Structure formats: C-alpha cells, structure tokens
Amino acid sequence: MPLGETRCIVARPILKPLGNAGVLVGLGDGVEEELAIRAMELAAAMRTALGSAAQDVVPAYNSVLVRFDPLATSATRQLALVSEAVDQVAIDFAPTNDDRRHAPRHITFGVCFGGQFGLDFEQTAHDLGMRERRMRDLICQPEYRVAFLGFLAGFPYLFGLPDAFASAHRRSSPRPRVPAGSVAIAAGQCGVYPCTASGGWRLLGQTAAILFEPDRDPAALLRAGDYVRFDPRERLADATVDIA
Amino acid sequence: MTDASENAARTTSGTLRAIEPGMLTCVQDLGRRGTGWMGVSPGGAADWYSARAANRLVGNDDNAALIETTLSGTSFKISRAAVVAVTGADAPLAIGERVCEPWVAHAAPAGSMIVVGAARRGVRSYIALDGGVIVPALFGSASTDVTSGFGGRILQRGDELDLGPEAANARLLVGQRRSALRLPTDASLRVLAGLDERLTPALVANTYTVSARSSRQALMLDGGRTGSTVAPPDVVSFGVTAGCVQIASDGSPMVLLVEHQTTGGYAVAACVIHADLPIAAQLRAGARVRFSMVSMEVSETALMERINALAGIDDPLNGDPVRDDGFAERLMHGFFEGVEV
C-alpha cells in the first residue's frame, strides 16, 4: 500500500484489557506494511510517554501491547495510562523517539537454498508447480521489510513475500529441530530462525548470519522497519550478512 | 549486554555450591522488562507468589534472584551462614540434619547442606537465601530463559554461585512465616474475558487435562476437542501476556506462563487472573483443569488477598493465621529509624 494512505488504520486506536497485566491497542485489521510501521512508531512513542509505568511495549502487525505489573497498577489505571499515552502521542507525534532515530537499514543475507539447507525447498517448488531455479529467483527478488520481532528472540516477521507463495501453508506437523539461520515461509509470511527451535514453517534455505546474540549489543541483528534482501550462495560459509 | 561491571562492584559474601542440582533447577527473579520488541519474553519465576514470599521471608527485595526447581529436588552447600526459606511446591526440606518447615525463614549455619526433596504436590519449589544469588544480569535480569537458552543459570553439578551481602537483621527474620500457596490436585482457574468471546462458552464448559508437554512457556491442556462448536479463527499475531488462554487450531487451550512467546497468532479465549497464575504454574501433568469466568473486580480482590498474604496480613477468613515473630521488633526498629533524634 502506498505511503500516506490510511484506509485500514482506524482513526482512534481501540483499547482492550488483556487480563490483569496488559492493554492491547488495536490499530486496525489485516496485515499491511503501513499498519506495522505505524505500530512500531506508536510503540516507540508510547514507551517514552509511559516510561517506567509500563513493563513492556510490544508492537506487532496491527497492534501494540502494553504490559503492566498488576501488583502495582490496577486495570482501571492501566487503561487510563494507555489512553493518556495514546492521546499524547497523537498530539505530538514527532520523529524524536528511539526507534525513529534509527533510520531503517538495508540488510542482505547470503542464503543457501534447498538440499540440506532448505529441507522443504524441493517439495514447496513441487507444490507450487514452479521450477526450483525460478522459485529461488522469486524469493530473492523482493526487498522485504521487518514488520516486528516476535515468536523467538530476534525472529523477524517479514513483509514482501511474493503472492506466488501464498498457497504454501505450514507443515502439517512441526519439525522438532529447525536449524538456526533457516529462511522459512508459511501462509504468506516469511521469517528467519535466529536459533535452533521447533517450528512448522517450510524451510527454504539457510544463512550463516547470527540474528540474535545475547552478549552482543544490540543483541538482535534486525529492527522493525529494516529492509531485507536474500542473495543466493553455494556454500554456507559464504552465506553471511551485509549491512548497508 | 551483560552488566558485568555492576556485578563486580557488588559485594559477594559467600557461595552456593550445587551438589545434586536436579532435573531443571535454575536461577530466577521477577523477569525482564522492555525486551518484547526483540522477541525476548519476560520470563522470571513461574509462580510469582511463591518467589516473592520466599524472598520476603529472608529479607530480600521481591526481585532478588533465587532458585527455582522443577519436580525433582535439589541440594547445595552454602559457604556462609544464611537465612533460608523454601516455598512453592510441597517438598521436604532439610538444613543440615534438621528437617525444616517450608514457608518459614530458617537460620542455616556456614557449611550447611540444604536439601529440597522432590515435589509431593505442585511442580516448582523456590529457595531464597538472604542477599540473593548473583549471576550476570542479561537485559537487566538474572532470570534463566530456559526456552532460548540464555540468561541466569541452569544449575549443573559443582556450580558455584556467589551470594549477595548477608542480611543485617538475620536474627529478626528467622521464624517469619507466610501463608502457603494452596496446591490443588485439580484446579478451577478463574478467567477474565479474552479477545474472542465466541470461544469462551466452550472453554468454561469443558474439563481439560494438563499435558506433559507443558513447560515454563505454557500450560498445555488436552481435551478441548469435544464440545467446541466454534473453530478458532485465523488470527494476526499480536503481543500476549502470561495468563492468556490461547486456543490451538485443534481446539486445545494453552495457558501462557512467564516464558511465553512475545507475540502469538492464536485466538485468546480468556485470560487467567493474575492471582491464579501461581496455581497454573504449579499444576502437574494429568491434573484436571476447569475455567470459571469472573469480573475484573473479583480478579483484583483476589490479587489484593495475595498481596496481603505476602505482607503477612492475611484476611483471617482466607488462609492460615500468620505468626510473625519479628513483627513487633521490626515495627519498633522502623519507627525509631524514622525519628530525628
């Protein structure tokens, strides 16, 4: 969707309590890049507005979760704080907060596709009725954008997967061990596993880049808003990351 | 991101040496703040009530790092005298040769062996020592993220962990007592409305069984397949909290615990109230679980009861009478401390 168009962004965010410990700020329906970027920006501004009153502010596709300590803040107070913060942010929404200060970067991951590096590559090409070479080129064509990090520490949810992959659903049973660095797709979504974990997405390839390193600062390689490309490589040792 | 300098500056006063660490014995505090944006979950003690109670008994801040066991017991030796309290699961406790009560602060002499037996009821025991245990902080917390494999420490045989500075008022702490968490074999967990009301009737109508697949991430429940007339819809991932009851595509619920994924793509049928999360974290595989809807007011009253129990001022109608031997002395101490002479 072109920038500036606000078809799916609701005028006033919808606030819903999520149990005793959180308030979910709904920004609209659906999965649109512009909504996710708005969620990221709102989360950053709200983090500043709420300060230590909130325990966490977590953006996702079309929402922002504000987490509280229920021992310190009642549900009524939580709603009031979030409501106040949303209003305040709406008034003086300026690019002064932390996340906005970080201009989005352009990051290229070297990726080995198919075979041992992408156990579902051949099957997916078969399911989609595509030649393997064509599928690899297609996955490397777009510039993706990080919607948000979630699921696992440092796992990026990427926008931009070509529509041709829309019918490639999750595997019927998850794999107990998806290798770290796996580039995976499922139901129109695309992501990269930062660590070895169980997962049900289809594995197409693997990068040698380390997406999350607890002792590194910053620990997460990617941030919401970053642009991502995949570039095919033959050897995993060459499948490194390049940050522009 | 390791706050090593901060830790080095802290005085350590002795060590804890793991003898038989147990199946999954780890360091926890109350978890992480502000890490959700990078996909790092809050984590921390799975049963917040027991962890806070243990810390209070030994005179620590609620957020001090302590030891969390999982089903099996643990044993360790301490190099300095300590005030020790064990809470959470119902498990036998020995300090040296002495058999000791849980939910009470005990004096343990230097060189004591502290043995916590396997849980008879419940899952997780919390062992607090005055001064807390010291591990390098990661993202501002000492908690072990077992799922991601970072932060804190999963105790290994022979591990030596530093202990923080001894409590100055150890003598006053010993004998303090807090109300034990009631550990039902089968539980009725109280819930608030979730985000999808269509799923709530089936949730409260069914009885579920705790699955062995449960972990610090979530209490996995079986048995939701019958009686569920509404198929959980496809949901766009959003931020979630501990207590959210997600409904998997096969209809089985998952109650998120502290180490939950930061965002989830399942419908949230309800949210377990914060006062009942400690019970959820103590349910064993095979336990039967029901859900009952309550209002926000009821949930906050229940939470206030827990907060009062932590402070040692229980509602006499709810819970055991509190014996707090050091109370008068501490009161006087606090009073005179505040007076300008």
Interface residues (C-beta under 8 A of the other chain):
Chain A: K16 P17 L18 G19 N20 A21 G22 L24 D29 G30 V31 A43 R47 Q55 D56 V57 V58 P59 A60 Y61 N62 S63 V64 L65 R67 P70 L71 S74 A75 F148 L149 G150 F151 L152 A153 G154 F155 Y157 P194 C195 F212 P214 D215 R216 D217 P218 A219 A220 A224
Chain B: M1 T2 R33 G34 T35 G36 W37 M38 G39 V40 P42 L138 F139 D145 S148 G149 F150 G151 L192 G194 L195 V236 S237 F238 G239 V240 T241 A242 G243 C244 Q261 T262 T263 V268 C271 V272 I273 H274 A275 M296 S299 E300 L303 I307
